Amino acid sequence: GVCPRVAVVAGGGFDASSRGALRVVVVDENGILRKEFSADSMRADGYSGPGDGIEPLVEAIKQHSVDVIAVAGMNMQTRRLFEDVSSLVSTHGINAMVTYASDEVARLWCDSDAAREEFSAQRREERYCVAVARTLQDAPSAYASLGARVLSLSLHSAQSSVDQSALLAIVERAYVNVVNRVGVDINVVASHPHMQHVLPYVAGLGPRKAQGILSRIGAGENSLESRNELVFRHICTRTVFINCVSFLRVRPSTDVLDTTRIHPADYDLARKMALDALDIEEEDDDSATQRGRKRADAQSRYVSELMRRAPEKLDELDLAKYADELERLLKVHKLETLKFIKNELQHPDADPRPVFEPPSEAQVLHMLTGETLGETIKDDGTCVVAATIVRVQPRFAIARLDSGLEGFISIGN
């Protein structure tokens, strides 16, 4: 899928003494910081008139074509900020999603050496906002950037009782599963250091091989034009190439199949399926080359045409019959491979992960306070916690937890 451009509006828990209570950053689709500013309010009906952050935020959203506005913070005051931003978007007719965003990675990353090195001119609050945006855009890269510090996050109520090395191995296995299901755009990753943390989790690589690939590709004009260049330019060995290549996308490429998760060993199957789906006789490679096309492009041009104009024609193919013929001739089982190829050609940019959904009320509570429904507050609505009484009235008292969450104690209790 296409990575969104994100504006992060963060407040609640920041030092407002010098630069305002709110921080706003805008990052582009590659996670690059494009704009930042501070403000005191986003409230349309403030005591002294409209908030000073409304006009700059609207201008930034329009100027940078923002797709998502993420609201984050460190206490319950962030709920009012979310309401203010939502009202602002509705009032100005802005076509962008407004959502709460998790900041668990940001809280750790913003004080790291890597964050200070990349954003030496920005303060902690701005680094925090950039991390919130990047986590929303590319969660695997963001979490992988924490290294072993990911175990500082609240993963499970019993995680402290587990051997930490074993737990980290399980977390890294989850990275491997996600990264290889989604795939990695190798040229984009090579050009943006903050995205490179996922490359070691590509099947067939690892920290050393991933670093070797990145150092040999470099960035800019050294980007790959095809998957084959991984071998032709001696970026990796043929064995490593065979193991990892189907998880590395090359965009743009001289061969449209390089933009998919189809392994080069199965390119001929994909090309044959495209020819049959379009009901075209296989053309001689030499005649295609004579008309001025590169060999790879000439071989896959009908794949490109099929993907662009009529991917539904693949539904007319009898894949079981294909598989039976391949098993008879080559003694290989290819039915699942054929199904995978069909899916890739019909949905080349599909993300296999669940569609993003805004966090639930319970998740928002945990994001802003660290409290958890079912633990802090039981399923029946009761709770037994340590709190400070901050106000006493004739019929009730108000108590406040260390997290800032407030509760009412009625006279009957």
Salt bridges, closest charged atoms under 4 A:
ASP28 OD2 - ARG34 NH2 2.81
GLU29 OE1 - ARG5 NH1 3.72
ASP67 OD2 - ARG5 NH2 3.78
ASP84 OD2 - ARG43 NE 3.35
ASP84 OD1 - ARG80 NE 3.20
ASP103 OD2 - ARG107 NE 2.83
ASP111 OD1 - ARG124 NE 2.97
GLU118 OE2 - ARG134 NH2 2.60
GLU125 OE2 - ARG23 NH2 3.91
GLU125 OE1 - ARG123 NE 3.80
GLU126 OE1 - ARG19 NH1 3.65
GLU126 OE2 - ARG23 NE 3.31
ASP185 OD2 - ARG251 NH1 3.96
GLU229 OE1 - ARG233 NH1 3.04
ASP255 OD2 - ARG271 NH2 2.86
ASP266 OD1 - LYS334 NZ 2.85
ASP268 OD1 - ARG271 NH1 3.21
ASP276 OD1 - LYS272 NZ 3.46
GLU283 OE2 - ARG291 NH2 2.51
GLU283 OE1 - ARG301 NH2 2.49
ASP285 OD2 - ARG295 NH2 3.35
GLU305 OE2 - ARG309 NH1 3.23
ASP315 OD1 - LYS342 NZ 3.07
GLU325 OE2 - ARG328 NH2 2.51
GLU327 OE2 - HIS333 ND1 3.35
GLU336 OE2 - LYS339 NZ 3.62
GLU344 OE2 - ARG261 NH2 2.53
ASP349 OD1 - ARG251 NH2 2.95
ASP351 OD2 - ARG353 NH2 2.64
GLU361 OE1 - ARG79 NH1 3.24
GLU406 OE2 - ARG400 NH2 2.57
